[in-house]
Amino acid sequence: MLKATESKIILGTVQMGINYGINNTTGKITDKDSHSILEYAFDNGIKTLDTAKVYGSAHSVIGEFHKNNPHKKFKVITKFPNIADDNIHVKIDIYLNELNINKLYAILFHSYSNYEENKNNLNSIIKLKKIGKIKYIGVSVYTNEEIEKTILDKNIDIIQMPFNLLDNNNLRGNVIEKAKSKGKIIHSRSALLQGLFFKNINDNTKVVKNLKNEIELINKISLRDKISILKMALGYCLKQKNIDNVIVGVDSLDQLIHNIESENTIITDNTVKSIESILINNPNLLNPSRW
Ligand SMILES: NC(=O)c1ccc[n+]([C@@H]2O[C@H](COP(=O)([O-])OP(=O)(O)OC[C@H]3O[C@@H](n4cnc5c(N)ncnc54)[C@H](OP(=O)(O)O)[C@@H]3O)[C@@H](O)[C@H]2O)c1
Protein backbone atom coordinates (compact mmCIF):
# COMPACT_ATOMS: atom_id res chain seq x y z
CA MET A 1 0.00 0.00 0.00
CA LEU A 2 1.28 3.50 -0.83
CA LYS A 3 2.14 5.75 2.09
CA ALA A 4 -0.19 8.75 2.18
CA THR A 5 1.99 11.35 3.88
CA GLU A 6 5.03 12.87 2.21
CA SER A 7 8.38 12.19 3.84
CA LYS A 8 10.70 14.96 4.97
CA ILE A 9 13.52 12.93 3.39
CA ILE A 10 14.75 13.80 -0.10
CA LEU A 11 16.58 10.92 -1.77
CA GLY A 12 20.08 11.79 -2.99
CA THR A 13 21.06 10.19 -6.29
CA VAL A 14 24.81 10.73 -6.66
CA GLN A 15 25.30 7.06 -5.68
CA MET A 16 23.13 6.03 -8.69
CA GLY A 17 25.33 7.84 -11.18
CA ILE A 18 28.97 7.52 -10.05
CA ASN A 19 31.24 5.73 -7.56
CA TYR A 20 30.84 7.80 -4.41
CA GLY A 21 31.44 7.83 -0.67
CA ILE A 22 34.15 7.43 1.99
CA ASN A 23 32.75 4.06 3.14
CA ASN A 24 31.59 2.71 -0.21
CA THR A 25 33.00 -0.65 -1.21
CA THR A 26 30.40 -1.59 -3.82
CA GLY A 27 30.71 1.32 -6.30
CA LYS A 28 27.94 2.83 -8.39
CA ILE A 29 24.54 1.23 -7.87
CA THR A 30 23.37 -0.83 -10.87
CA ASP A 31 20.52 0.70 -12.87
CA LYS A 32 18.25 -2.21 -11.90
CA ASP A 33 18.92 -1.66 -8.18
CA SER A 34 18.52 2.11 -8.61
CA HIS A 35 15.06 1.50 -10.06
CA SER A 36 14.12 -0.73 -7.10
CA ILE A 37 15.35 1.99 -4.73
CA LEU A 38 13.37 4.68 -6.58
CA GLU A 39 10.21 2.57 -6.56
CA TYR A 40 10.50 1.74 -2.85
CA ALA A 41 11.20 5.39 -2.02
CA PHE A 42 8.18 6.65 -3.99
CA ASP A 43 5.84 4.02 -2.53
CA ASN A 44 6.99 4.92 0.97
CA GLY A 45 6.44 8.65 0.81
CA ILE A 46 9.73 10.02 -0.58
CA LYS A 47 8.57 12.19 -3.46
CA THR A 48 11.60 14.40 -4.14
CA LEU A 49 15.02 13.57 -5.61
CA ASP A 50 18.27 15.52 -5.43
CA THR A 51 20.45 15.07 -8.48
CA ALA A 52 22.93 17.00 -10.63
CA LYS A 53 24.22 17.07 -14.17
CA VAL A 54 27.64 16.02 -12.88
CA TYR A 55 26.33 12.84 -11.20
CA GLY A 56 27.27 10.65 -14.19
CA SER A 57 24.28 8.63 -15.37
CA ALA A 58 21.90 9.78 -12.59
CA HIS A 59 19.70 11.90 -14.91
CA SER A 60 19.20 9.04 -17.33
CA VAL A 61 18.54 6.51 -14.53
CA ILE A 62 15.78 8.77 -13.17
CA GLY A 63 14.46 9.42 -16.70
CA GLU A 64 14.27 5.70 -17.43
CA PHE A 65 12.42 5.11 -14.16
CA HIS A 66 9.89 7.81 -15.05
CA LYS A 67 9.45 6.34 -18.53
CA ASN A 68 8.66 2.91 -17.06
CA ASN A 69 6.55 4.35 -14.23
CA PRO A 70 4.57 7.29 -15.65
CA HIS A 71 2.38 7.39 -12.52
CA LYS A 72 5.35 7.63 -10.16
CA LYS A 73 6.93 10.92 -11.13
CA PHE A 74 9.24 12.52 -8.58
CA LYS A 75 9.76 16.21 -7.96
CA VAL A 76 13.35 16.66 -9.16
CA ILE A 77 16.01 19.07 -7.97
CA THR A 78 19.03 19.23 -10.24
CA LYS A 79 22.14 21.39 -10.42
CA PHE A 80 24.05 23.16 -13.17
CA PRO A 81 27.60 21.88 -13.62
CA ASN A 82 28.85 25.35 -14.53
CA ILE A 83 27.35 27.77 -16.97
CA ALA A 84 29.90 28.83 -19.49
CA ASP A 85 27.39 29.89 -22.13
CA ASP A 86 24.00 31.52 -22.30
CA ASN A 87 21.99 28.53 -23.48
CA ILE A 88 20.03 28.19 -20.26
CA HIS A 89 16.74 27.45 -22.02
CA VAL A 90 18.37 24.76 -24.13
CA LYS A 91 20.11 23.25 -21.09
CA ILE A 92 16.92 23.09 -19.05
CA ASP A 93 15.05 21.46 -21.95
CA ILE A 94 17.82 18.86 -22.21
CA TYR A 95 17.58 18.15 -18.46
CA LEU A 96 13.77 17.84 -18.61
CA ASN A 97 14.08 15.48 -21.52
CA GLU A 98 16.73 13.34 -19.78
CA LEU A 99 14.69 13.22 -16.58
CA ASN A 100 11.41 12.60 -18.43
CA ILE A 101 9.47 15.33 -16.63
CA ASN A 102 7.74 18.57 -17.71
CA LYS A 103 8.95 20.82 -14.95
CA LEU A 104 11.86 21.00 -12.51
CA TYR A 105 11.07 21.31 -8.83
CA ALA A 106 14.29 23.29 -8.50
CA ILE A 107 17.48 24.20 -10.28
CA LEU A 108 20.46 24.81 -7.99
CA PHE A 109 23.86 26.31 -8.57
CA HIS A 110 26.29 23.62 -7.45
CA SER A 111 28.28 25.98 -5.23
CA TYR A 112 28.21 29.58 -4.07
CA SER A 113 31.15 30.49 -6.30
CA ASN A 114 29.34 28.92 -9.24
CA TYR A 115 26.38 31.18 -8.43
CA GLU A 116 28.54 34.31 -8.21
CA GLU A 117 30.28 33.51 -11.51
CA ASN A 118 27.00 32.98 -13.32
CA LYS A 119 24.73 35.72 -12.01
CA ASN A 120 24.49 37.05 -15.56
CA ASN A 121 22.34 34.03 -16.37
CA LEU A 122 19.93 34.62 -13.53
CA ASN A 123 17.40 36.57 -15.62
CA SER A 124 17.04 33.67 -18.07
CA ILE A 125 16.42 31.31 -15.15
CA ILE A 126 13.88 33.69 -13.61
CA LYS A 127 12.06 33.77 -16.97
CA LEU A 128 11.85 29.96 -16.93
CA LYS A 129 10.45 30.19 -13.42
CA LYS A 130 7.79 32.65 -14.62
CA ILE A 131 6.65 30.34 -17.42
CA GLY A 132 6.48 27.41 -15.01
CA LYS A 133 9.38 25.26 -16.20
CA ILE A 134 11.13 25.64 -12.86
CA LYS A 135 9.46 26.04 -9.48
CA TYR A 136 12.38 27.17 -7.34
CA ILE A 137 15.93 28.51 -7.73
CA GLY A 138 18.59 27.56 -5.20
CA VAL A 139 22.23 27.45 -4.24
CA SER A 140 24.23 24.66 -2.65
CA VAL A 141 26.43 26.30 -0.01
CA TYR A 142 28.97 25.19 2.51
CA THR A 143 29.92 27.92 5.00
CA ASN A 144 27.90 30.14 7.33
CA GLU A 145 29.27 33.17 5.45
CA GLU A 146 27.78 31.84 2.21
CA ILE A 147 24.47 31.22 3.96
CA GLU A 148 24.48 34.82 5.31
CA LYS A 149 25.04 36.19 1.79
CA THR A 150 22.34 33.95 0.32
CA ILE A 151 19.81 35.06 2.94
CA LEU A 152 20.05 38.61 1.54
CA ASP A 153 19.45 37.44 -2.03
CA LYS A 154 15.79 37.70 -3.01
CA ASN A 155 16.27 35.59 -6.15
CA ILE A 156 17.20 32.49 -4.17
CA ASP A 157 14.38 30.30 -2.80
CA ILE A 158 16.31 27.21 -1.63
CA ILE A 159 19.51 27.00 0.40
CA GLN A 160 21.09 23.54 0.48
CA MET A 161 23.67 23.15 3.24
CA PRO A 162 25.48 20.43 5.19
CA PHE A 163 24.01 19.54 8.60
CA ASN A 164 24.65 16.50 10.78
CA LEU A 165 25.84 15.23 14.19
CA LEU A 166 29.17 17.06 13.81
CA ASP A 167 28.09 19.92 11.54
CA ASN A 168 25.47 20.65 14.17
CA ASN A 169 23.68 23.65 15.72
CA ASN A 170 26.77 24.37 17.76
CA LEU A 171 28.68 25.03 14.52
CA ARG A 172 25.85 26.58 12.52
CA GLY A 173 24.69 28.97 15.30
CA ASN A 174 21.52 30.89 14.44
CA VAL A 175 22.13 31.14 10.70
CA ILE A 176 19.54 28.50 9.77
CA GLU A 177 16.89 30.17 11.93
CA LYS A 178 17.74 33.49 10.29
CA ALA A 179 17.41 32.04 6.79
CA LYS A 180 14.06 30.49 7.67
CA SER A 181 12.77 33.77 9.11
CA LYS A 182 13.56 35.37 5.72
CA GLY A 183 11.36 32.79 4.00
CA LYS A 184 14.10 30.58 2.57
CA ILE A 185 13.47 26.86 2.03
CA ILE A 186 16.22 24.92 3.79
CA HIS A 187 17.50 21.56 2.57
CA SER A 188 20.26 19.81 4.49
CA ARG A 189 22.72 17.30 3.03
CA SER A 190 25.49 15.11 4.52
CA ALA A 191 23.16 13.70 7.21
CA LEU A 192 25.47 10.67 7.43
CA LEU A 193 28.66 12.40 6.24
CA GLN A 194 28.91 9.86 3.38
CA GLY A 195 28.80 7.03 5.93
CA LEU A 196 31.74 8.37 7.99
CA PHE A 197 29.87 7.91 11.28
CA PHE A 198 29.84 4.15 10.66
CA LYS A 199 33.58 3.89 10.12
CA ASN A 200 35.75 1.94 12.56
CA ILE A 201 37.53 4.55 14.71
CA ASN A 202 40.85 2.78 14.15
CA ASP A 203 40.52 3.10 10.37
CA ASN A 204 43.68 4.39 8.74
CA THR A 205 42.15 6.97 6.41
CA LYS A 206 43.15 10.59 6.94
CA VAL A 207 39.63 11.83 7.64
CA VAL A 208 38.95 9.14 10.28
CA LYS A 209 42.28 9.88 11.96
CA ASN A 210 41.49 13.61 12.00
CA LEU A 211 38.01 13.09 13.43
CA LYS A 212 38.76 10.06 15.63
CA ASN A 213 37.83 11.76 18.93
CA GLU A 214 34.57 13.12 17.55
CA ILE A 215 33.51 9.77 16.01
CA GLU A 216 34.36 8.15 19.34
CA LEU A 217 32.08 10.63 21.12
CA ILE A 218 29.23 9.77 18.74
CA ASN A 219 29.75 6.08 19.51
CA LYS A 220 29.70 6.81 23.25
CA ILE A 221 26.44 8.80 23.08
CA SER A 222 24.89 6.02 21.00
CA LEU A 223 25.87 3.38 23.57
CA ARG A 224 24.88 5.48 26.59
CA ASP A 225 21.45 6.45 25.21
CA LYS A 226 20.82 3.04 23.60
CA ILE A 227 20.09 4.50 20.22
CA SER A 228 21.75 3.39 16.99
CA ILE A 229 24.06 5.87 15.25
CA LEU A 230 21.77 5.73 12.21
CA LYS A 231 18.68 6.63 14.25
CA MET A 232 20.58 9.33 16.10
CA ALA A 233 21.99 10.85 12.89
CA LEU A 234 18.70 10.89 10.98
CA GLY A 235 16.59 11.75 14.04
CA TYR A 236 18.79 14.76 14.83
CA CYS A 237 18.45 16.23 11.32
CA LEU A 238 14.76 15.40 10.90
CA LYS A 239 13.78 17.00 14.22
CA GLN A 240 15.15 20.45 13.23
CA LYS A 241 12.11 22.66 12.76
CA ASN A 242 13.99 25.11 10.56
CA ILE A 243 15.15 22.45 8.12
CA ASP A 244 12.39 21.74 5.60
CA ASN A 245 13.91 18.62 4.05
CA VAL A 246 16.80 16.29 4.76
CA ILE A 247 18.69 14.84 1.78
CA VAL A 248 19.99 11.32 2.37
CA GLY A 249 21.87 9.12 -0.07
CA VAL A 250 21.94 5.31 -0.05
CA ASP A 251 24.07 2.58 -1.63
CA SER A 252 21.39 -0.11 -1.49
CA LEU A 253 17.68 -0.80 -1.04
CA ASP A 254 18.47 -2.29 2.33
CA GLN A 255 19.92 1.02 3.54
CA LEU A 256 16.86 2.89 2.27
CA ILE A 257 14.55 0.49 4.13
CA HIS A 258 16.51 1.09 7.36
CA ASN A 259 16.48 4.86 6.80
CA ILE A 260 12.72 4.93 6.29
CA GLU A 261 12.27 2.75 9.39
CA SER A 262 14.38 5.25 11.35
CA GLU A 263 12.42 8.24 10.10
CA ASN A 264 10.12 8.55 13.09
CA THR A 265 12.78 8.11 15.76
CA ILE A 266 12.40 10.58 18.60
CA ILE A 267 15.68 11.54 20.17
CA THR A 268 15.70 12.88 23.70
CA ASP A 269 16.75 16.37 24.80
CA ASN A 270 19.62 14.78 26.67
CA THR A 271 20.92 13.11 23.49
CA VAL A 272 20.59 16.41 21.61
CA LYS A 273 22.48 18.22 24.37
CA SER A 274 25.35 15.75 24.12
CA ILE A 275 25.44 15.98 20.32
CA GLU A 276 25.57 19.75 20.49
CA SER A 277 28.38 19.71 23.02
CA ILE A 278 30.62 18.27 20.28
CA LEU A 279 32.55 21.20 18.92
CA ILE A 280 34.63 21.00 15.77
CA ASN A 281 37.51 23.45 15.89
CA ASN A 282 38.35 23.16 12.22
CA PRO A 283 35.11 22.98 10.16
CA ASN A 284 37.20 22.21 7.03
CA LEU A 285 37.58 18.69 8.42
CA LEU A 286 33.87 18.17 7.74
CA ASN A 287 34.03 19.23 4.10
CA PRO A 288 34.22 16.06 1.93
CA SER A 289 35.76 18.03 -0.94
CA ARG A 290 38.84 18.52 1.29
CA TRP A 291 39.18 14.88 2.39
N1 LIG B 1 27.15 20.19 -3.17
C1 LIG B 1 26.11 19.43 -3.30
O1 LIG B 1 25.15 19.90 -3.81
C2 LIG B 1 26.12 18.00 -2.85
C3 LIG B 1 27.29 17.42 -2.37
C4 LIG B 1 27.26 16.10 -1.95
C5 LIG B 1 26.07 15.39 -1.98
N2 LIG B 1 24.92 15.97 -2.44
C6 LIG B 1 23.63 15.23 -2.47
O2 LIG B 1 23.38 14.68 -1.23
C7 LIG B 1 23.14 13.27 -1.37
C8 LIG B 1 23.67 12.54 -0.17
O3 LIG B 1 25.10 12.62 -0.18
P1 LIG B 1 25.89 12.91 1.14
O4 LIG B 1 27.27 13.14 0.84
O5 LIG B 1 25.11 13.95 1.87
O6 LIG B 1 25.77 11.51 1.83
P2 LIG B 1 24.93 11.10 3.11
O7 LIG B 1 23.50 11.12 2.80
O8 LIG B 1 25.45 11.84 4.28
O9 LIG B 1 25.45 9.59 3.26
C9 LIG B 1 25.04 8.62 2.35
C10 LIG B 1 25.88 7.38 2.59
O10 LIG B 1 25.68 6.90 3.92
C11 LIG B 1 25.68 5.47 3.92
N3 LIG B 1 24.36 5.03 4.38
C12 LIG B 1 23.13 5.47 3.99
N4 LIG B 1 22.16 4.83 4.63
C13 LIG B 1 22.77 3.94 5.47
C14 LIG B 1 22.31 2.97 6.37
N5 LIG B 1 21.02 2.76 6.58
N6 LIG B 1 23.23 2.26 7.07
C15 LIG B 1 24.57 2.44 6.87
N7 LIG B 1 25.07 3.35 6.01
C16 LIG B 1 24.19 4.09 5.31
C17 LIG B 1 25.94 5.04 2.48
O11 LIG B 1 27.36 4.95 2.30
P3 LIG B 1 28.20 3.60 2.55
O12 LIG B 1 27.32 2.43 2.34
O13 LIG B 1 29.28 3.73 1.50
O14 LIG B 1 28.73 3.75 3.92
C18 LIG B 1 25.46 6.24 1.69
O15 LIG B 1 26.07 6.37 0.43
C19 LIG B 1 23.79 12.85 -2.66
O16 LIG B 1 23.19 11.70 -3.22
C20 LIG B 1 23.59 14.09 -3.48
O17 LIG B 1 22.28 14.02 -4.06
C21 LIG B 1 24.94 17.28 -2.85
The ligand as a Gaussian input file, in Angstrom:
#p B3LYP/6-31G(d) Opt

LIG

0 1
 N       27.151000      20.188000      -3.167000
 C       26.109000      19.433000      -3.305000
 O       25.149000      19.902000      -3.807000
 C       26.116000      18.003000      -2.846000
 C       27.287000      17.417000      -2.373000
 C       27.256000      16.099000      -1.947000
 C       26.066000      15.393000      -1.981000
 N       24.919000      15.965000      -2.440000
 C       23.630000      15.231000      -2.471000
 O       23.384000      14.676000      -1.232000
 C       23.138000      13.274000      -1.371000
 C       23.671000      12.536000      -0.172000
 O       25.099000      12.620000      -0.185000
 P       25.887000      12.911000       1.144000
 O       27.273000      13.144000       0.837000
 O       25.105000      13.952000       1.873000
 O       25.773000      11.506000       1.833000
 P       24.929000      11.095000       3.115000
 O       23.496000      11.119000       2.805000
 O       25.450000      11.838000       4.281000
 O       25.451000       9.592000       3.261000
 C       25.040000       8.620000       2.354000
 C       25.884000       7.385000       2.593000
 O       25.683000       6.901000       3.924000
 C       25.678000       5.473000       3.920000
 N       24.362000       5.032000       4.378000
 C       23.129000       5.470000       3.990000
 N       22.165000       4.827000       4.631000
 C       22.773000       3.943000       5.471000
 C       22.314000       2.974000       6.374000
 N       21.020000       2.761000       6.582000
 N       23.233000       2.259000       7.073000
 C       24.566000       2.443000       6.871000
 N       25.073000       3.346000       6.006000
 C       24.188000       4.088000       5.311000
 C       25.943000       5.042000       2.483000
 O       27.356000       4.951000       2.298000
 P       28.202000       3.605000       2.554000
 O       27.324000       2.430000       2.339000
 O       29.276000       3.732000       1.504000
 O       28.731000       3.745000       3.923000
 C       25.465000       6.235000       1.690000
 O       26.070000       6.369000       0.428000
 C       23.792000      12.848000      -2.661000
 O       23.195000      11.701000      -3.216000
 C       23.594000      14.088000      -3.482000
 O       22.283000      14.024000      -4.060000
 C       24.941000      17.279000      -2.854000

